Amino acid sequence: MKLLVTGGAGLLGSEFVRAAHQRDGWDVEAPSRTEMDITDASACARVVAAASPDWVIHCAGFTKVDPAESEPDEAMRVNRDGSANVAHAAAAAGAGIVHVSTDYVFDGRKGKPYLSEDPVSPLGAYARSKVAAEEAVLASVGAGRTPCLIVRTGWLYGHGRRDFVDLVLDRTAAGESLRIVNDQWGRPTWTRNVARTVLDLIEAGVRGVVNVSDGGTATWHAFATAIVEAGGLRDVPEGVSSRDYGAPAERPLYTVLDLAATEGELGREMMPWREALSTYLDERSSA
Ligand SMILES: NC(=O)c1ccc[n+]([C@@H]2O[C@H](COP(=O)([O-])OP(=O)(O)OC[C@H]3O[C@@H](n4cnc5c(N)ncnc54)[C@H](OP(=O)(O)O)[C@@H]3O)[C@@H](O)[C@H]2O)c1
């Protein structure tokens, strides 16, 4: 099985590259942004055709939630138009496409875990661009023969790029007092579990929109507190409401994804987030 990963230098893309390398018989290419800028349709077509992959794993994107509020056109250009370019290139090369999307496609008002078929209702510019990206990918592959998997995930951390875990550990170790929101609920998720699960879903022949995250639920404050405690640090962060925190982009208060369908396809449960975090932190400290 040959993969081409976009955004392969990023937090999630780098984990897909590692996961593929670790599987017998899997091969992977990860062109840099310079080699394949996803906003350049001809570069996408040329690079994907030359690689001739079985699947394109599309992780590249405009991923900054707050900056997207002041750059909505750029977020749309990269996420919607870039994703359409990647999907067209995959379809033209006879490859399947995995498009990585987000739990932020929902507005958080449902109050119970989101099914993949629930209606989307994005709150901010980033979320709107990701909904548009999903639609663009589906339109690009059409009703044709291109296998397509839209993977919704969220609250990612892992090796490869500075993330929420690094921020909490570094700032706490430096003696800074942290204020973390305590009224947004989701599922903290290790990138390794997403990458391995998606490769399993490809092998199992699953198609369509799927939810992929670790198990259990948390607020950002509970997640940060678990990081601080696991890191052997004493100063637990202060909990604040989203309103008091005042981030530029409005975020949904509840984006727990329902995992039953995915776990049914896999024949196993997703790893609980506390177990994933502790395994990840153990690996970091012994590296
Ligand atoms: N992080 C999360 O918690 C989270 C949650 C839900 C969904 N997601 C989704 O997961 C996917 C991966 O996110 P991530 O956290 O891994 O993001 P990331 O670490 O910011 O990585 C994004 C990658 O996209 C590349 N990129 C940006 N613009 C590009 C362009 N025009 N052409 C080619 N490459 C471009 C970046 O290149 P450079 O290396 O040059 O910067 C980087 O490698 C995204 O679709 C994101 O929306 C992430």
Ligand as a Chemical Component Dictionary entry (heavy atoms), coordinates in Angstrom:
data_LIG
# 
_chem_comp.id                   LIG 
_chem_comp.type                 NON-POLYMER 
_chem_comp.pdbx_formal_charge   0 
_chem_comp.three_letter_code    LIG 
# 
loop_
_chem_comp_atom.comp_id 
_chem_comp_atom.atom_id 
_chem_comp_atom.alt_atom_id 
_chem_comp_atom.type_symbol 
_chem_comp_atom.charge 
_chem_comp_atom.model_Cartn_x 
_chem_comp_atom.model_Cartn_y 
_chem_comp_atom.model_Cartn_z 
_chem_comp_atom.pdbx_ordinal 
LIG N1  N1  N 0  -4.602 20.023 15.780 1  
LIG C1  C1  C 0  -5.856 19.718 16.088 2  
LIG O1  O1  O 0  -6.234 19.675 17.273 3  
LIG C2  C2  C 0  -6.854 19.386 15.001 4  
LIG C3  C3  C 0  -8.168 19.142 15.376 5  
LIG C4  C4  C 0  -9.097 18.791 14.406 6  
LIG C5  C5  C 0  -8.730 18.700 13.084 7  
LIG N2  N2  N 1  -7.455 18.990 12.734 8  
LIG C6  C6  C 0  -7.118 18.911 11.311 9  
LIG O2  O2  O 0  -6.063 17.989 11.153 10 
LIG C7  C7  C 0  -5.278 18.350 10.014 11 
LIG C8  C8  C 0  -3.815 18.408 10.438 12 
LIG O3  O3  O 0  -3.691 19.386 11.469 13 
LIG P1  P1  P 0  -2.366 19.547 12.304 14 
LIG O4  O4  O 0  -2.763 19.845 13.687 15 
LIG O5  O5  O -1 -1.431 18.431 12.001 16 
LIG O6  O6  O 0  -1.814 20.904 11.656 17 
LIG P2  P2  P 0  -0.341 21.484 11.564 18 
LIG O7  O7  O 0  0.565  20.866 12.556 19 
LIG O8  O8  O 0  -0.537 22.968 11.571 20 
LIG O9  O9  O 0  0.116  21.013 10.129 21 
LIG C9  C9  C 0  -0.465 21.556 8.972  22 
LIG C10 C10 C 0  0.438  21.226 7.802  23 
LIG O10 O10 O 0  -0.161 21.816 6.644  24 
LIG C11 C11 C 0  0.910  22.387 5.878  25 
LIG N3  N3  N 0  0.375  23.429 5.018  26 
LIG C12 C12 C 0  -0.249 24.579 5.365  27 
LIG N4  N4  N 0  -0.580 25.262 4.266  28 
LIG C13 C13 C 0  -0.168 24.529 3.201  29 
LIG C14 C14 C 0  -0.217 24.707 1.799  30 
LIG N5  N5  N 0  -0.760 25.792 1.246  31 
LIG N6  N6  N 0  0.295  23.731 1.014  32 
LIG C15 C15 C 0  0.864  22.620 1.556  33 
LIG N7  N7  N 0  0.959  22.408 2.877  34 
LIG C16 C16 C 0  0.438  23.347 3.671  35 
LIG C17 C17 C 0  1.861  22.921 6.919  36 
LIG O11 O11 O 0  3.102  23.136 6.309  37 
LIG P3  P3  P 0  4.379  23.720 7.063  38 
LIG O12 O12 O 0  5.026  22.500 7.686  39 
LIG O13 O13 O 0  5.176  24.352 6.004  40 
LIG O14 O14 O 0  3.848  24.681 8.099  41 
LIG C18 C18 C 0  1.861  21.780 7.931  42 
LIG O15 O15 O 0  2.784  20.771 7.562  43 
LIG C19 C19 C 0  -5.843 19.693 9.516  44 
LIG O16 O16 O 0  -6.737 19.423 8.467  45 
LIG C20 C20 C 0  -6.617 20.209 10.719 46 
LIG O17 O17 O 0  -7.681 21.058 10.315 47 
LIG C21 C21 C 0  -6.497 19.326 13.646 48 
# 
loop_
_chem_comp_bond.comp_id 
_chem_comp_bond.atom_id_1 
_chem_comp_bond.atom_id_2 
_chem_comp_bond.value_order 
_chem_comp_bond.pdbx_ordinal 
LIG N1  C1  SING 1  
LIG C1  O1  DOUB 2  
LIG C1  C2  SING 3  
LIG C2  C3  SING 4  
LIG C2  C21 DOUB 5  
LIG C3  C4  DOUB 6  
LIG C4  C5  SING 7  
LIG C5  N2  DOUB 8  
LIG N2  C6  SING 9  
LIG N2  C21 SING 10 
LIG C6  O2  SING 11 
LIG C6  C20 SING 12 
LIG O2  C7  SING 13 
LIG C7  C8  SING 14 
LIG C7  C19 SING 15 
LIG C8  O3  SING 16 
LIG O3  P1  SING 17 
LIG P1  O4  DOUB 18 
LIG P1  O5  SING 19 
LIG P1  O6  SING 20 
LIG O6  P2  SING 21 
LIG P2  O7  DOUB 22 
LIG P2  O8  SING 23 
LIG P2  O9  SING 24 
LIG O9  C9  SING 25 
LIG C9  C10 SING 26 
LIG C10 O10 SING 27 
LIG C10 C18 SING 28 
LIG O10 C11 SING 29 
LIG C11 N3  SING 30 
LIG C11 C17 SING 31 
LIG N3  C12 SING 32 
LIG N3  C16 SING 33 
LIG C12 N4  DOUB 34 
LIG N4  C13 SING 35 
LIG C13 C14 SING 36 
LIG C13 C16 DOUB 37 
LIG C14 N5  SING 38 
LIG C14 N6  DOUB 39 
LIG N6  C15 SING 40 
LIG C15 N7  DOUB 41 
LIG N7  C16 SING 42 
LIG C17 O11 SING 43 
LIG C17 C18 SING 44 
LIG O11 P3  SING 45 
LIG P3  O12 DOUB 46 
LIG P3  O13 SING 47 
LIG P3  O14 SING 48 
LIG C18 O15 SING 49 
LIG C19 O16 SING 50 
LIG C19 C20 SING 51 
LIG C20 O17 SING 52 
# 
